[in-house]
Amino acid sequence: MTNVQATKLVGYPWLDLFNLVLDVKSYPEFVPYCREVRLLSRKMEGPSMTIIVSRMTVGFLAFEVGYANRTAADVIRRRISVEALDGPLRYLSAVWSFEPRDECHTQLHFSVN
């Protein structure tokens, strides 16, 4: 299984970045190869956890695939995890974590398996 990790210091507040990653419905506007996202459900679990189930279509030229995923966002832990529920890959898991450095900078950590 391939694991890719990246860490980068970015000049934005952590909550702005957190909300951007959580806004899965807008991905086709700025995520390369993301063609469509349909929200299947969105609910709160407790005061800090948002769970989103969505179906994403990605493609390049004539090649296009769709898959469902579950996004779990915990604002207290400053962490968002995404796991594929079906689709062409047997396993897909991604984790975003947001480490505030100051009011306007965030150490962003991303990993995908």
N, CA, C and O atoms as a GROMACS GRO file, in nm:
protein
  452
    1MET      N    1   0.085  -0.117   0.000
    1MET     CA    2   0.000   0.000   0.000
    1MET      C    3   0.090   0.124   0.000
    1MET      O    4   0.184   0.133   0.079
    2THR      N    5   0.061   0.216  -0.087
    2THR     CA    6   0.138   0.340  -0.099
    2THR      C    7   0.088   0.443   0.002
    2THR      O    8  -0.032   0.461   0.020
    3ASN      N    9   0.182   0.509   0.066
    3ASN     CA   10   0.150   0.614   0.161
    3ASN      C   11   0.224   0.740   0.118
    3ASN      O   12   0.346   0.738   0.100
    4VAL      N   13   0.150   0.849   0.101
    4VAL     CA   14   0.209   0.978   0.065
    4VAL      C   15   0.179   1.075   0.179
    4VAL      O   16   0.066   1.084   0.227
    5GLN      N   17   0.282   1.148   0.221
    5GLN     CA   18   0.265   1.246   0.328
    5GLN      C   19   0.326   1.379   0.286
    5GLN      O   20   0.428   1.383   0.215
    6ALA      N   21   0.264   1.486   0.329
    6ALA     CA   22   0.316   1.620   0.300
    6ALA      C   23   0.286   1.711   0.418
    6ALA      O   24   0.182   1.700   0.482
    7THR      N   25   0.379   1.801   0.445
    7THR     CA   26   0.362   1.902   0.548
    7THR      C   27   0.405   2.035   0.489
    7THR      O   28   0.508   2.045   0.423
    8LYS      N   29   0.323   2.138   0.514
    8LYS     CA   30   0.356   2.269   0.459
    8LYS      C   31   0.304   2.379   0.551
    8LYS      O   32   0.193   2.370   0.605
    9LEU      N   33   0.384   2.481   0.568
    9LEU     CA   34   0.342   2.600   0.641
    9LEU      C   35   0.273   2.692   0.542
    9LEU      O   36   0.332   2.732   0.442
   10VAL      N   37   0.148   2.727   0.572
   10VAL     CA   38   0.071   2.813   0.481
   10VAL      C   39   0.024   2.938   0.554
   10VAL      O   40   0.005   2.937   0.676
   11GLY      N   41   0.006   3.044   0.479
   11GLY     CA   42  -0.027   3.174   0.537
   11GLY      C   43  -0.176   3.199   0.549
   11GLY      O   44  -0.227   3.300   0.499
   12TYR      N   45  -0.247   3.108   0.614
   12TYR     CA   46  -0.390   3.123   0.639
   12TYR      C   47  -0.422   3.070   0.777
   12TYR      O   48  -0.355   2.979   0.826
   13PRO      N   49  -0.524   3.125   0.841
   13PRO     CA   50  -0.567   3.071   0.971
   13PRO      C   51  -0.617   2.928   0.955
   13PRO      O   52  -0.675   2.892   0.853
   14TRP      N   53  -0.594   2.845   1.058
   14TRP     CA   54  -0.628   2.703   1.050
   14TRP      C   55  -0.776   2.682   1.025
   14TRP      O   56  -0.813   2.590   0.951
   15LEU      N   57  -0.863   2.762   1.084
   15LEU     CA   58  -1.007   2.740   1.069
   15LEU      C   59  -1.053   2.768   0.925
   15LEU      O   60  -1.143   2.700   0.875
   16ASP      N   61  -0.992   2.866   0.859
   16ASP     CA   62  -1.024   2.890   0.718
   16ASP      C   63  -0.987   2.768   0.633
   16ASP      O   64  -1.064   2.727   0.546
   17LEU      N   65  -0.871   2.710   0.658
   17LEU     CA   66  -0.828   2.591   0.583
   17LEU      C   67  -0.916   2.471   0.616
   17LEU      O   68  -0.953   2.395   0.526
   18PHE      N   69  -0.948   2.454   0.742
   18PHE     CA   70  -1.035   2.345   0.786
   18PHE      C   71  -1.169   2.352   0.712
   18PHE      O   72  -1.217   2.252   0.659
   19ASN      N   73  -1.229   2.472   0.709
   19ASN     CA   74  -1.358   2.489   0.643
   19ASN      C   75  -1.349   2.468   0.492
   19ASN      O   76  -1.443   2.418   0.431
   20LEU      N   77  -1.238   2.505   0.432
   20LEU     CA   78  -1.217   2.482   0.289
   20LEU      C   79  -1.214   2.332   0.258
   20LEU      O   80  -1.280   2.287   0.164
   21VAL      N   81  -1.140   2.255   0.336
   21VAL     CA   82  -1.133   2.110   0.314
   21VAL      C   83  -1.269   2.046   0.342
   21VAL      O   84  -1.307   1.951   0.274
   22LEU      N   85  -1.342   2.096   0.438
   22LEU     CA   86  -1.472   2.039   0.472
   22LEU      C   87  -1.580   2.074   0.370
   22LEU      O   88  -1.684   2.009   0.367
   23ASP      N   89  -1.559   2.174   0.288
   23ASP     CA   90  -1.658   2.216   0.189
   23ASP      C   91  -1.649   2.128   0.064
   23ASP      O   92  -1.615   2.176  -0.044
   24VAL      N   93  -1.680   2.000   0.080
   24VAL     CA   94  -1.664   1.902  -0.028
   24VAL      C   95  -1.750   1.936  -0.150
   24VAL      O   96  -1.712   1.904  -0.263
   25LYS      N   97  -1.864   1.998  -0.129
   25LYS     CA   98  -1.954   2.032  -0.240
   25LYS      C   99  -1.887   2.128  -0.339
   25LYS      O  100  -1.921   2.128  -0.457
   26SER      N  101  -1.792   2.208  -0.293
   26SER     CA  102  -1.723   2.304  -0.380
   26SER      C  103  -1.598   2.248  -0.447
   26SER      O  104  -1.535   2.318  -0.525
   27TYR      N  105  -1.561   2.125  -0.420
   27TYR     CA  106  -1.438   2.068  -0.477
   27TYR      C  107  -1.428   2.082  -0.629
   27TYR      O  108  -1.319   2.111  -0.678
   28PRO      N  109  -1.537   2.064  -0.706
   28PRO     CA  110  -1.522   2.077  -0.851
   28PRO      C  111  -1.470   2.215  -0.894
   28PRO      O  112  -1.418   2.229  -1.005
   29GLU      N  113  -1.485   2.316  -0.809
   29GLU     CA  114  -1.438   2.449  -0.843
   29GLU      C  115  -1.287   2.465  -0.831
   29GLU      O  116  -1.230   2.553  -0.895
   30PHE      N  117  -1.221   2.381  -0.750
   30PHE     CA  118  -1.078   2.403  -0.729
   30PHE      C  119  -0.992   2.277  -0.716
   30PHE      O  120  -0.870   2.288  -0.710
   31VAL      N  121  -1.051   2.160  -0.712
   31VAL     CA  122  -0.973   2.036  -0.704
   31VAL      C  123  -0.957   1.979  -0.845
   31VAL      O  124  -1.055   1.948  -0.911
   32PRO      N  125  -0.832   1.966  -0.891
   32PRO     CA  126  -0.811   1.913  -1.026
   32PRO      C  127  -0.877   1.776  -1.045
   32PRO      O  128  -0.870   1.690  -0.957
   33TYR      N  129  -0.939   1.758  -1.159
   33TYR     CA  130  -1.002   1.633  -1.203
   33TYR      C  131  -1.130   1.598  -1.127
   33TYR      O  132  -1.192   1.496  -1.159
   34CYS      N  133  -1.171   1.677  -1.030
   34CYS     CA  134  -1.297   1.652  -0.961
   34CYS      C  135  -1.408   1.715  -1.045
   34CYS      O  136  -1.412   1.837  -1.063
   35ARG      N  137  -1.497   1.631  -1.094
   35ARG     CA  138  -1.602   1.680  -1.184
   35ARG      C  139  -1.734   1.708  -1.114
   35ARG      O  140  -1.807   1.799  -1.152
   36GLU      N  141  -1.766   1.628  -1.012
   36GLU     CA  142  -1.895   1.645  -0.945
   36GLU      C  143  -1.888   1.586  -0.804
   36GLU      O  144  -1.819   1.488  -0.780
   37VAL      N  145  -1.961   1.649  -0.712
   37VAL     CA  146  -1.977   1.595  -0.577
   37VAL      C  147  -2.125   1.605  -0.542
   37VAL      O  148  -2.186   1.712  -0.551
   38ARG      N  149  -2.182   1.493  -0.503
   38ARG     CA  150  -2.321   1.491  -0.455
   38ARG      C  151  -2.320   1.457  -0.307
   38ARG      O  152  -2.266   1.354  -0.267
   39LEU      N  153  -2.378   1.543  -0.226
   39LEU     CA  154  -2.389   1.516  -0.083
   39LEU      C  155  -2.501   1.415  -0.060
   39LEU      O  156  -2.614   1.437  -0.103
   40LEU      N  157  -2.470   1.305   0.007
   40LEU     CA  158  -2.570   1.204   0.039
   40LEU      C  159  -2.625   1.224   0.179
   40LEU      O  160  -2.743   1.200   0.204
   41SER      N  161  -2.538   1.268   0.271
   41SER     CA  162  -2.584   1.299   0.406
   41SER      C  163  -2.481   1.388   0.475
   41SER      O  164  -2.362   1.387   0.442
   42ARG      N  165  -2.531   1.465   0.571
   42ARG     CA  166  -2.444   1.549   0.655
   42ARG      C  167  -2.510   1.556   0.791
   42ARG      O  168  -2.627   1.592   0.803
   43LYS      N  169  -2.433   1.522   0.896
   43LYS     CA  170  -2.489   1.528   1.030
   43LYS      C  171  -2.381   1.565   1.130
   43LYS      O  172  -2.261   1.547   1.106
   44MET      N  173  -2.426   1.616   1.243
   44MET     CA  174  -2.338   1.649   1.355
   44MET      C  175  -2.341   1.533   1.454
   44MET      O  176  -2.448   1.478   1.482
   45GLU      N  177  -2.226   1.497   1.504
   45GLU     CA  178  -2.215   1.398   1.612
   45GLU      C  179  -2.146   1.466   1.728
   45GLU      O  180  -2.024   1.478   1.732
   46GLY      N  181  -2.225   1.512   1.821
   46GLY     CA  182  -2.170   1.587   1.933
   46GLY      C  183  -2.140   1.729   1.891
   46GLY      O  184  -2.177   1.772   1.782
   47PRO      N  185  -2.075   1.803   1.979
   47PRO     CA  186  -2.053   1.946   1.953
   47PRO      C  187  -1.942   1.976   1.852
   47PRO      O  188  -1.935   2.088   1.800
   48SER      N  189  -1.856   1.878   1.824
   48SER     CA  190  -1.740   1.912   1.741
   48SER      C  191  -1.723   1.828   1.616
   48SER      O  192  -1.634   1.857   1.535
   49MET      N  193  -1.804   1.725   1.596
   49MET     CA  194  -1.782   1.631   1.486
   49MET      C  195  -1.889   1.645   1.379
   49MET      O  196  -2.009   1.640   1.407
   50THR      N  197  -1.844   1.663   1.255
   50THR     CA  198  -1.932   1.666   1.139
   50THR      C  199  -1.901   1.543   1.053
   50THR      O  200  -1.784   1.516   1.024
   51ILE      N  201  -2.004   1.469   1.014
   51ILE     CA  202  -1.989   1.352   0.928
   51ILE      C  203  -2.061   1.379   0.797
   51ILE      O  204  -2.180   1.410   0.795
   52ILE      N  205  -1.988   1.367   0.687
   52ILE     CA  206  -2.045   1.388   0.554
   52ILE      C  207  -2.023   1.260   0.473
   52ILE      O  208  -1.913   1.206   0.468
   53VAL      N  209  -2.128   1.214   0.409
   53VAL     CA  210  -2.116   1.105   0.312
   53VAL      C  211  -2.149   1.167   0.177
   53VAL      O  212  -2.253   1.231   0.160
   54SER      N  213  -2.060   1.147   0.081
   54SER     CA  214  -2.078   1.208  -0.050
   54SER      C  215  -2.036   1.111  -0.160
   54SER      O  216  -1.968   1.011  -0.134
   55ARG      N  217  -2.077   1.141  -0.279
   55ARG     CA  218  -2.036   1.064  -0.397
   55ARG      C  219  -1.961   1.160  -0.488
   55ARG      O  220  -2.015   1.263  -0.530
   56MET      N  221  -1.837   1.125  -0.518
   56MET     CA  222  -1.750   1.211  -0.597
   56MET      C  223  -1.723   1.145  -0.732
   56MET      O  224  -1.700   1.024  -0.740
   57THR      N  225  -1.726   1.227  -0.836
   57THR     CA  226  -1.689   1.180  -0.969
   57THR      C  227  -1.561   1.253  -1.009
   57THR      O  228  -1.554   1.376  -1.006
   58VAL      N  229  -1.461   1.175  -1.045
   58VAL     CA  230  -1.333   1.230  -1.089
   58VAL      C  231  -1.303   1.176  -1.227
   58VAL      O  232  -1.345   1.065  -1.262
   59GLY      N  233  -1.230   1.252  -1.305
   59GLY     CA  234  -1.199   1.204  -1.438
   59GLY      C  235  -1.095   1.287  -1.507
   59GLY      O  236  -1.064   1.400  -1.469
   60PHE      N  237  -1.041   1.227  -1.610
   60PHE     CA  238  -0.943   1.291  -1.696
   60PHE      C  239  -0.974   1.252  -1.839
   60PHE      O  240  -0.975   1.133  -1.872
   61LEU      N  241  -1.000   1.351  -1.924
   61LEU     CA  242  -1.041   1.328  -2.063
   61LEU      C  243  -1.165   1.239  -2.064
   61LEU      O  244  -1.266   1.275  -2.004
   62ALA      N  245  -1.159   1.124  -2.131
   62ALA     CA  246  -1.278   1.037  -2.140
   62ALA      C  247  -1.289   0.940  -2.023
   62ALA      O  248  -1.392   0.874  -2.008
   63PHE      N  249  -1.187   0.929  -1.940
   63PHE     CA  250  -1.186   0.837  -1.826
   63PHE      C  251  -1.256   0.904  -1.708
   63PHE      O  252  -1.220   1.015  -1.669
   64GLU      N  253  -1.356   0.836  -1.651
   64GLU     CA  254  -1.430   0.892  -1.539
   64GLU      C  255  -1.474   0.781  -1.444
   64GLU      O  256  -1.522   0.676  -1.488
   65VAL      N  257  -1.456   0.804  -1.314
   65VAL     CA  258  -1.499   0.708  -1.212
   65VAL      C  259  -1.569   0.782  -1.099
   65VAL      O  260  -1.542   0.900  -1.075
   66GLY      N  261  -1.657   0.713  -1.032
   66GLY     CA  262  -1.725   0.769  -0.917
   66GLY      C  263  -1.707   0.678  -0.797
   66GLY      O  264  -1.691   0.557  -0.811
   67TYR      N  265  -1.709   0.738  -0.680
   67TYR     CA  266  -1.699   0.660  -0.558
   67TYR      C  267  -1.762   0.738  -0.443
   67TYR      O  268  -1.767   0.861  -0.444
   68ALA      N  269  -1.809   0.663  -0.345
   68ALA     CA  270  -1.865   0.725  -0.225
   68ALA      C  271  -1.755   0.734  -0.120
   68ALA      O  272  -1.667   0.648  -0.113
   69ASN      N  273  -1.762   0.837  -0.038
   69ASN     CA  274  -1.666   0.849   0.071
   69ASN      C  275  -1.733   0.908   0.194
   69ASN      O  276  -1.839   0.970   0.188
   70ARG      N  277  -1.667   0.886   0.305
   70ARG     CA  278  -1.713   0.936   0.435
   70ARG      C  279  -1.607   1.033   0.486
   70ARG      O  280  -1.490   0.997   0.499
   71THR      N  281  -1.649   1.155   0.514
   71THR     CA  282  -1.561   1.258   0.566
   71THR      C  283  -1.600   1.284   0.711
   71THR      O  284  -1.715   1.316   0.740
   72ALA      N  285  -1.504   1.272   0.801
   72ALA     CA  286  -1.527   1.298   0.944
   72ALA      C  287  -1.439   1.415   0.985
   72ALA      O  288  -1.316   1.407   0.978
   73ALA      N  289  -1.502   1.522   1.028
   73ALA     CA  290  -1.429   1.644   1.065
   73ALA      C  291  -1.448   1.673   1.212
   73ALA      O  292  -1.561   1.686   1.260
   74ASP      N  293  -1.338   1.682   1.284
   74ASP     CA  294  -1.340   1.712   1.427
   74ASP      C  295  -1.271   1.846   1.450
   74ASP      O  296  -1.148   1.855   1.445
   75VAL      N  297  -1.351   1.950   1.473
   75VAL     CA  298  -1.296   2.084   1.487
   75VAL      C  299  -1.212   2.099   1.614
   75VAL      O  300  -1.118   2.178   1.616
   76ILE      N  301  -1.244   2.026   1.720
   76ILE     CA  302  -1.165   2.034   1.843
   76ILE      C  303  -1.026   1.974   1.823
   76ILE      O  304  -0.926   2.031   1.869
   77ARG      N  305  -1.018   1.861   1.756
   77ARG     CA  306  -0.888   1.797   1.728
   77ARG      C  307  -0.818   1.859   1.607
   77ARG      O  308  -0.703   1.828   1.579
   78ARG      N  309  -0.890   1.947   1.534
   78ARG     CA  310  -0.837   2.010   1.412
   78ARG      C  311  -0.790   1.902   1.313
   78ARG      O  312  -0.677   1.903   1.265
   79ARG      N  313  -0.884   1.810   1.285
   79ARG     CA  314  -0.850   1.694   1.201
   79ARG      C  315  -0.969   1.657   1.114
   79ARG      O  316  -1.083   1.658   1.159
   80ILE      N  317  -0.940   1.626   0.987
   80ILE     CA  318  -1.042   1.576   0.894
   80ILE      C  319  -0.990   1.448   0.831
   80ILE      O  320  -0.879   1.445   0.777
   81SER      N  321  -1.070   1.342   0.839
   81SER     CA  322  -1.032   1.215   0.776
   81SER      C  323  -1.135   1.179   0.670
   81SER      O  324  -1.254   1.206   0.685
   82VAL      N  325  -1.087   1.118   0.564
   82VAL     CA  326  -1.172   1.078   0.451
   82VAL      C  327  -1.141   0.933   0.419
   82VAL      O  328  -1.025   0.895   0.408
   83GLU      N  329  -1.246   0.852   0.405
   83GLU     CA  330  -1.226   0.713   0.363
   83GLU      C  331  -1.325   0.679   0.253
   83GLU      O  332  -1.442   0.716   0.258
   84ALA      N  333  -1.276   0.607   0.152
   84ALA     CA  334  -1.362   0.562   0.043
   84ALA      C  335  -1.451   0.450   0.093
   84ALA      O  336  -1.407   0.362   0.168
   85LEU      N  337  -1.576   0.453   0.052
   85LEU     CA  338  -1.672   0.350   0.090
   85LEU      C  339  -1.693   0.248  -0.020
   85LEU      O  340  -1.732   0.135   0.007
   86ASP      N  341  -1.668   0.287  -0.144
   86ASP     CA  342  -1.679   0.196  -0.258
   86ASP      C  343  -1.596   0.254  -0.371
   86ASP      O  344  -1.524   0.351  -0.351
   87GLY      N  345  -1.607   0.197  -0.487
   87GLY     CA  346  -1.538   0.253  -0.602
   87GLY      C  347  -1.426   0.166  -0.654
   87GLY      O  348  -1.414   0.049  -0.616
   88PRO      N  349  -1.345   0.222  -0.740
   88PRO     CA  350  -1.243   0.143  -0.810
   88PRO      C  351  -1.123   0.104  -0.723
   88PRO      O  352  -1.051   0.010  -0.758
   89LEU      N  353  -1.100   0.173  -0.612
   89LEU     CA  354  -0.986   0.140  -0.527
   89LEU      C  355  -1.030   0.052  -0.412
   89LEU      O  356  -1.138   0.072  -0.355
   90ARG      N  357  -0.949  -0.046  -0.378
   90ARG     CA  358  -0.984  -0.133  -0.265
   90ARG      C  359  -0.973  -0.060  -0.133
   90ARG      O  360  -1.044  -0.093  -0.037
   91TYR      N  361  -0.886   0.040  -0.127
   91TYR     CA  362  -0.865   0.112  -0.002
   91TYR      C  363  -0.820   0.253  -0.033
   91TYR      O  364  -0.731   0.273  -0.116
   92LEU      N  365  -0.880   0.351   0.033
   92LEU     CA  366  -0.837   0.490   0.021
   92LEU      C  367  -0.868   0.559   0.153
   92LEU      O  368  -0.983   0.562   0.198
   93SER      N  369  -0.765   0.615   0.214
   93SER     CA  370  -0.781   0.687   0.340
   93SER      C  371  -0.691   0.809   0.337
   93SER      O  372  -0.572   0.800   0.307
   94ALA      N  373  -0.748   0.924   0.369
   94ALA     CA  374  -0.670   1.048   0.374
   94ALA      C  375  -0.697   1.119   0.507
   94ALA      O  376  -0.807   1.111   0.561
   95VAL      N  377  -0.595   1.187   0.557
   95VAL     CA  378  -0.608   1.261   0.682
   95VAL      C  379  -0.545   1.399   0.664
   95VAL      O  380  -0.432   1.412   0.618
   96TRP      N  381  -0.621   1.501   0.703
   96TRP     CA  382  -0.573   1.638   0.709
   96TRP      C  383  -0.565   1.676   0.856
   96TRP      O  384  -0.658   1.648   0.932
   97SER      N  385  -0.457   1.739   0.897
   97SER     CA  386  -0.452   1.796   1.031
   97SER      C  387  -0.395   1.938   1.022
   97SER      O  388  -0.311   1.967   0.937
   98PHE      N  389  -0.445   2.023   1.110
   98PHE     CA  390  -0.420   2.166   1.102
   98PHE      C  391  -0.359   2.212   1.234
   98PHE      O  392  -0.424   2.208   1.338
   99GLU      N  393  -0.235   2.256   1.229
   99GLU     CA  394  -0.162   2.297   1.348
   99GLU      C  395  -0.138   2.448   1.344
   99GLU      O  396  -0.053   2.495   1.269
  100PRO      N  397  -0.214   2.524   1.424
  100PRO     CA  398  -0.196   2.670   1.420
  100PRO      C  399  -0.055   2.709   1.467
  100PRO      O  400  -0.006   2.659   1.568
  101ARG      N  401   0.007   2.799   1.392
  101ARG     CA  402   0.139   2.851   1.431
  101ARG      C  403   0.126   2.989   1.492
  101ARG      O  404   0.195   3.022   1.588
  102ASP      N  405   0.038   3.068   1.437
  102ASP     CA  406   0.001   3.199   1.491
  102ASP      C  407  -0.135   3.231   1.431
  102ASP      O  408  -0.199   3.145   1.371
  103GLU      N  409  -0.179   3.354   1.446
  103GLU     CA  410  -0.313   3.392   1.400
  103GLU      C  411  -0.333   3.374   1.249
  103GLU      O  412  -0.444   3.349   1.204
  104CYS      N  413  -0.226   3.387   1.172
  104CYS     CA  414  -0.238   3.384   1.026
  104CYS      C  415  -0.158   3.273   0.958
  104CYS      O  416  -0.147   3.273   0.835
  105HIS      N  417  -0.101   3.179   1.034
  105HIS     CA  418  -0.021   3.072   0.974
  105HIS      C  419  -0.060   2.937   1.034
  105HIS      O  420  -0.090   2.926   1.153
  106THR      N  421  -0.058   2.836   0.949
  106THR     CA  422  -0.095   2.700   0.989
  106THR      C  423   0.005   2.602   0.932
  106THR      O  424   0.042   2.610   0.814
  107GLN      N  425   0.049   2.509   1.014
  107GLN     CA  426   0.128   2.396   0.967
  107GLN      C  427   0.026   2.290   0.924
  107GLN      O  428  -0.044   2.233   1.008
  108LEU      N  429   0.017   2.266   0.795
  108LEU     CA  430  -0.080   2.175   0.738
  108LEU      C  431  -0.015   2.041   0.714
  108LEU      O  432   0.089   2.032   0.649
  109HIS      N  433  -0.075   1.935   0.767
  109HIS     CA  434  -0.024   1.799   0.749
  109HIS      C  435  -0.128   1.720   0.669
  109HIS      O  436  -0.247   1.726   0.700
  110PHE      N  437  -0.083   1.648   0.567
  110PHE     CA  438  -0.173   1.568   0.484
  110PHE      C  439  -0.108   1.433   0.459
  110PHE      O  440   0.011   1.424   0.430
  111SER      N  441  -0.188   1.328   0.471
  111SER     CA  442  -0.139   1.195   0.434
  111SER      C  443  -0.250   1.120   0.364
  111SER      O  444  -0.368   1.138   0.395
  112VAL      N  445  -0.212   1.036   0.270
  112VAL     CA  446  -0.308   0.953   0.198
  112VAL      C  447  -0.248   0.815   0.178
  112VAL      O  448  -0.131   0.800   0.142
  113ASN      N  449  -0.331   0.715   0.201
  113ASN     CA  450  -0.294   0.575   0.177
  113ASN      C  451  -0.388   0.521   0.070
  113ASN      O  452  -0.378   0.405   0.032
   0.00000   0.00000   0.00000
